[in-house]
Amino acid sequence: MLATASAALLWSCGGNADPDPDPTPAAPKTVTLSSTSANVAQTGDEIVLDITAPSRPAISGAPDWISVREGIYNSQTYVMTGVKLTVAANPTYETRTATLTVTAGTASATFQVTQVAAEKPADPDADLTNAKASAAAKKVYAFLKDQAGKKMLSGVQSGGTANNNDRLETIYSMTGKHPALAGYDYIFLQYSPTPEGWSWVVNYDDISAAKEQWEKNGLVSFMWHWNVPSSEAAWKKGKEEYNFEGYNFYCDKTSFDINRALTAGTWENDFILQDIEKVAGYLKLLQQEGIPVLWRPLHEAAGNYTLYGSNGAWFWWGRGGAEACKKLWKLLRDKLEGEYGLDNLIWVWTLDATPNAEKDYAAWYPGNDLVDMVGVDIYADDTAAKARQYKAAVDLSGGRKLVTVSECGNIPDPAKCLADNETWNWFLAWDLESYPLNTETYWKRLMSSDQVFTRENMPSLK
């Protein structure tokens, strides 16, 4: 009796008579997930799951666009916490689904991932924005549109006086083939034509290089590093003494004001109108020979990259902000097409590929009614495909404009770009000396590729 009473007292006073106040739960017989499905945005996301299972679970069935990182399994609670499913961005235009299976012994459960499709861009415009475009310009555009996503055109920018074919011939000497596209530049417009007796001569009346390129089925591109005087006195000195030391195109080297240049009655406005008239005369020489021009003025203006401090864009035409730059683009079109009757121009708007600048692009874009193609100038330390730049270029027009690598240092590999569904129309190497990955071996591979146009395998577009 005493022993029984003592045991009862110990129980009632909370003694050690209870051997396991929190017994281990019985192992479950099924696999249970914290959720059974997820809908994921086109841009991708991470999904975190907890799994209850009778033993450490295994996850199978993940496609290559879903990576799985298992969590930590607690054999006392039968729960694996923090299972992470990382879903990549969906580059396709179709919604995709995947069913993953979670297995523990003979028990299993499924988890379904549904990811929406990327919004399919519109098809590129069927026609050029100039209703009066020449037949040859239309043929070039139709050819570029047809080849988008199939091949890329090889290209190189001219050096020296910027209106010669020296670099084309250098590439020919290396590879046995000429680039399909030649880039020229009105960078020395103020010097053209240089006076007699100068040892250094540039004359844009001489269109022999562009004419040779076109006659041999190559395409022609012109850009314009637009040099401007820093003052009215510098402009006068240039005209009277042929001394252009006060001219430049970089923001940190000229105080030329784009907003004043767009204001009638200012000396800056008089200057740009005279320069536009002068460049129109040279472009008209090409028109008279039936040569279409991939015309790329005001390049790399899109975005204020503060390279030279507050509101310090790369070139003077970007320093005054987006609205002023767009007005200048519109003025160029109105003058060159409307007043001077040029019908051979295919207008290429050029983006700078500065990281994180994509948010600014739309504000600077002149509009789909004033642009025929969107180019991106890309200077990277590799030859990989360029997904970020490509997406930015396509998104800018909603897919309505053809896109191209309008300048590059190291050349993006056309095979890699095409494999990633990047429909760049061409690449244009800026020079042949500065970019170490553009080796002679690489040039030979590019120029022999069936995914690259050289001048030798271009059709006649006359």
Secondary structure by P-SEA (a helix, b strand, c coil): caaaaaaaaaaaaccccccccccccccccbbbbcccbbbbccccbbbbbbbbcccccccccccccbbbbbccccccccccccbbbbbccccccbbbbbbbbbbccccbbbbbbbbbccccccccccccccccccaaaaaaaaaaaaacccbbbbbbbbccccccaaaaaaaaaaccbbbcbbbbbccccccccccccccbbbbcccaaaaaaaaaabbbbbbbbcbbbbccaaaaaaaaaccccccccccccccccccccccccccaaaaaaaaaaaaaaaaaaaaaaaccccccccccccccccccccccccccccccccaaaaaaaaaaaaaaccccccccccbbbbbbbbcccccccccccccccccccbbbbbcccccccccaaaaaaaaaacccccccccccccccccaaaaaaacccccbbbbccccccccccaaaaaaaaacccccccccccccc
